[in-house]
Amino acid sequence: MTPPPGPAGPPSATVVGAGIAGLATAVALRRSGWSVTVHERAATLRALGAGLVLAPNAVHALDALGLGDAVREHAVTLTASALRRPDGRTLSRLDASRLARRHGAPLLGVERGALHALLADAVGPGAVRCGSAVTDLASVAAQHDLVVAADGLRSHMRTAGWPGAAAPTYSGYTTWRALVRTGAPVTEASETWGRRERFGVVPVAEGVAYVFATATVPAGRHAPDGAAELAGLRRRFGGWHAPIPALLDAADPATLLRHDVHALSRVPASLHRGTTVLVGDAAHALEPNLGQGAGLALEDAVVLAHVLADGAPVAQALARYSASRRARAAELHATSRRLGRLTQHANPVVESARDAAVRLTPAAVALRASDRTMGWRPPRPTSRRG
Ligand SMILES: Cc1cc2nc3c(=O)[nH]c(=O)nc-3n(C[C@H](O)[C@H](O)[C@H](O)COP(=O)(O)OP(=O)(O)OC[C@H]3O[C@@H](n4cnc5c(N)ncnc54)[C@H](O)[C@@H]3O)c2cc1C
């Protein structure tokens, strides 16, 4: 059973990992009366990454966690999302207010650090133990009613509990990310598609943009330092349309991030084993092409707390979580991979056909297509069974 609060105290959960998934799950469980301890192997709480797009489904999940208004306050409400070619030609432009009307929540750009800090504040200071790497799944599972494995792409918990699960593989392209001062108030997000290269700009705070770039290259061939990485980016993207060259000039090499993109080759067949459950990238690390990894993690947190709220045995509740979340994650995982193939691995013929298809797709059709990714809504609260 989900242990009811009683003389022995509330049911207890251990969360492994204090990224977006772990913190969001801790918030959700604490709101429904669980005693939660989060173990984070890093010495301090920190958010790796620069910025994030939060689509309406992610904003609905944040609302369900009681954090939607706080995040809206720290984020930029995006007014449009455009796709361009390197010479500046627009392939498509989606009015984000139409997206917001359709889905009942805005499209936000936010600094990853701001989102992480809001989640950490909501968990509360005593609940997170930094410098605490969990290595023994069996021992934590024996001590707690629930173990939440939120330890990311290279999840140790997944390896321990799901020995046959697929491992992360290189997706064939690399990314650079940075926060850059724009000097001008911008509210439109854009992505520019070249030949196996992309450049994206997402406003995340007043006068600050999250910029990202991708290129199809062998894994591991990184430059020796940020200055050399930035020089390489200028060679690749310096001739692209404004404001890309100016943004690269404004970037700080000391904070430029470079990561080769790895993703799980497939989502595990089940996201739970007994009373242990996978959330976030540990469950379903996908390629970043949909901007939905953090959104899925927030959804996981909401759904997990929901299935545990009605008093069913924990393992039974986790089976319901697993069935609904696996289907959702597997669909987005596959869609994101297809988009990766179209943008990072296309030959010139496919590339022209792709661009023509994007240009000719009416906005109404693009809006309807967003339902598959952004149409998720939190489950309605159920009353607790006796
Ligand atoms: C280039 C790029 C761009 C992206 N853009 C977007 C976007 O725009 N929108 C979006 O929604 N998503 C985006 N994502 C995806 C998103 O960043 C991830 O899906 C999300 O951050 C995953 O969070 P997580 O908490 O599951 O994992 P992580 O952030 O990896 O957190 C895992 C935590 O677990 C800790 N840990 C690991 N092992 C242990 C252990 N044994 N014991 C204790 N602690 C441990 C780690 O230190 C870490 O803090 C992007 C990803 C990439 C790579």
The ligand as a Gaussian input file, in Angstrom:
#p B3LYP/6-31G(d) Opt

LIG

0 1
 C       21.340000      21.009000     -25.912000
 C       20.097000      20.738000     -25.108000
 C       19.043000      21.625000     -25.149000
 C       17.862000      21.362000     -24.435000
 N       16.825000      22.233000     -24.517000
 C       15.674000      21.970000     -23.863000
 C       14.553000      22.866000     -23.939000
 O       14.596000      23.924000     -24.585000
 N       13.397000      22.526000     -23.275000
 C       13.311000      21.369000     -22.539000
 O       12.230000      21.096000     -21.968000
 N       14.365000      20.516000     -22.433000
 C       15.527000      20.788000     -23.075000
 N       16.591000      19.938000     -22.964000
 C       16.450000      18.703000     -22.163000
 C       16.614000      18.952000     -20.676000
 O       17.774000      19.704000     -20.444000
 C       16.731000      17.648000     -19.943000
 O       15.777000      16.725000     -20.410000
 C       16.509000      17.843000     -18.442000
 O       17.371000      18.830000     -17.942000
 C       16.750000      16.536000     -17.710000
 O       16.693000      16.754000     -16.355000
 P       16.994000      15.554000     -15.348000
 O       16.761000      16.119000     -13.996000
 O       16.258000      14.343000     -15.773000
 O       18.541000      15.193000     -15.555000
 P       19.855000      16.007000     -15.150000
 O       19.672000      17.455000     -15.370000
 O       20.987000      15.334000     -15.849000
 O       19.993000      15.785000     -13.571000
 C       20.452000      14.583000     -13.021000
 C       21.075000      14.906000     -11.655000
 O       21.408000      13.697000     -10.996000
 C       22.666000      13.831000     -10.373000
 N       23.195000      12.475000     -10.206000
 C       23.639000      11.630000     -11.180000
 N       24.010000      10.454000     -10.661000
 C       23.784000      10.527000      -9.318000
 C       23.947000       9.626000      -8.220000
 N       24.423000       8.369000      -8.414000
 N       23.613000      10.034000      -6.975000
 C       23.119000      11.285000      -6.752000
 N       22.961000      12.183000      -7.761000
 C       23.267000      11.819000      -9.022000
 C       23.455000      14.706000     -11.337000
 O       24.548000      15.318000     -10.717000
 C       22.362000      15.706000     -11.770000
 O       22.310000      16.812000     -10.894000
 C       17.775000      20.193000     -23.646000
 C       18.874000      19.308000     -23.569000
 C       20.023000      19.575000     -24.284000
 C       21.194000      18.612000     -24.198000

